[in-house]
Amino acid sequence: MDVRDLGQIVDPCIKKGGLGFQIFNAVNDNIVAELPTAEFLSKHAPNTPVTRTLDGFEGPISNRKLRDVLGFRHEHDWRTATRLMHRRVASSIEEARILFAQIFPGRFGVDIPDPALALRADPDAAS
């Protein structure tokens, strides 16, 4: 579970009066496996009792009580975060490749010209 979502659980637990002693499942809405939940369970945990229909990647352990009692809403899906992280890493790798190509021209298979040098060499390029 994303730590930001966990904070969204802890905060209302502290602020809400009258809870007494309660147990809440703090789990992701979706499983982290690449297989849909029903398929994952039948393949890797075939003796697991399933008490409801599991749609897509829905987590087999429910956080419904969190939604009903505390109004919790899962906001940070790990799949979305992973895609964003991969894009950032790819962007960083591309930036590093360009930087190295500028520092070590011709050594990494691609020459990236320095834009400042190109402007100095061709005064009409700026217009």
Legacy VTK file of the C-alpha trace (Angstrom):
# vtk DataFile Version 3.0
C-alpha trace
ASCII
DATASET POLYDATA
POINTS 127 float
0.000 0.000 0.000
1.237 3.466 -0.848
2.303 5.302 2.296
0.157 8.303 1.286
-2.929 6.084 1.301
-1.884 4.641 4.644
-1.776 8.193 6.001
-5.320 8.680 4.670
-6.320 5.753 6.885
-4.447 6.684 10.054
-5.530 10.335 10.104
-9.314 9.701 10.278
-8.757 6.874 12.791
-7.154 9.396 15.133
-9.705 12.151 14.490
-12.939 10.124 14.485
-14.552 9.776 17.890
-16.433 6.754 19.166
-14.456 4.106 17.315
-13.381 2.295 20.458
-11.305 -0.756 19.598
-11.542 -1.449 15.864
-9.558 -3.580 13.460
-9.171 -2.348 9.886
-7.537 -4.121 6.959
-5.115 -1.656 5.386
-4.678 -3.209 1.947
-4.468 -2.142 -1.681
-7.666 -2.144 -3.681
-5.774 -4.153 -6.308
-3.303 -7.015 -6.071
0.268 -6.543 -7.266
0.321 -9.721 -9.368
0.255 -9.490 -13.147
-2.567 -12.054 -13.319
-6.187 -11.203 -12.508
-7.020 -12.124 -8.908
-9.239 -15.164 -9.557
-6.654 -16.626 -11.944
-3.791 -15.828 -9.548
-5.537 -17.503 -6.606
-6.522 -20.605 -8.574
-2.935 -20.991 -9.826
-0.933 -20.115 -6.689
-3.349 -20.716 -3.798
-5.970 -23.158 -5.097
-7.270 -24.054 -1.616
-8.066 -20.447 -0.703
-11.784 -20.065 0.003
-13.291 -17.328 -2.169
-16.402 -15.773 -0.614
-17.293 -13.256 -3.322
-16.773 -12.612 -7.017
-13.392 -10.961 -7.578
-13.345 -8.550 -10.501
-10.120 -8.096 -12.441
-7.246 -7.317 -10.077
-9.465 -6.640 -7.042
-7.742 -7.504 -3.784
-8.964 -10.702 -2.138
-8.789 -8.977 1.262
-11.338 -6.192 1.406
-10.876 -2.727 2.829
-14.626 -2.108 2.627
-14.819 -1.354 6.359
-12.338 1.493 5.803
-14.619 2.960 3.153
-17.809 2.471 5.165
-16.561 3.673 8.573
-13.846 6.186 7.685
-14.763 7.229 4.151
-11.394 5.969 2.893
-10.760 6.196 -0.820
-7.705 4.508 -2.363
-5.955 7.288 -4.322
-2.506 5.995 -5.281
-2.660 2.922 -7.478
0.668 1.091 -7.659
0.227 0.304 -11.355
-0.112 3.998 -12.214
2.824 4.887 -9.965
4.951 2.186 -11.596
4.147 3.473 -15.092
5.059 7.030 -14.034
8.286 5.808 -12.445
9.235 3.933 -15.630
8.613 7.074 -17.695
10.752 9.160 -15.333
13.563 6.601 -15.410
13.410 6.415 -19.217
13.489 10.210 -19.398
16.456 10.342 -17.003
18.302 7.710 -19.031
17.700 9.695 -22.214
18.911 12.905 -20.519
22.050 11.095 -19.322
22.653 9.678 -22.803
22.434 13.159 -24.322
24.734 14.593 -21.656
27.354 11.864 -22.156
27.146 12.276 -25.928
27.871 15.989 -25.481
30.774 15.377 -23.099
32.245 12.448 -25.054
31.294 13.053 -28.713
31.238 9.931 -30.858
31.957 7.506 -28.019
28.394 6.313 -27.369
27.175 5.803 -30.918
25.263 9.073 -31.227
26.618 12.575 -31.596
24.424 15.234 -30.027
25.650 18.682 -31.066
25.967 21.378 -28.424
23.195 23.893 -29.298
25.348 26.814 -28.084
28.171 25.809 -30.455
25.717 25.423 -33.306
24.390 28.958 -32.720
27.932 30.416 -32.627
28.873 28.592 -35.818
25.750 29.721 -37.701
24.623 33.231 -36.680
21.490 32.920 -38.859
20.328 29.837 -36.904
18.965 32.006 -34.082
16.497 33.819 -36.332
LINES 1 128
127 0 1 2 3 4 5 6 7 8 9 10 11 12 13 14 15 16 17 18 19 20 21 22 23 24 25 26 27 28 29 30 31 32 33 34 35 36 37 38 39 40 41 42 43 44 45 46 47 48 49 50 51 52 53 54 55 56 57 58 59 60 61 62 63 64 65 66 67 68 69 70 71 72 73 74 75 76 77 78 79 80 81 82 83 84 85 86 87 88 89 90 91 92 93 94 95 96 97 98 99 100 101 102 103 104 105 106 107 108 109 110 111 112 113 114 115 116 117 118 119 120 121 122 123 124 125 126
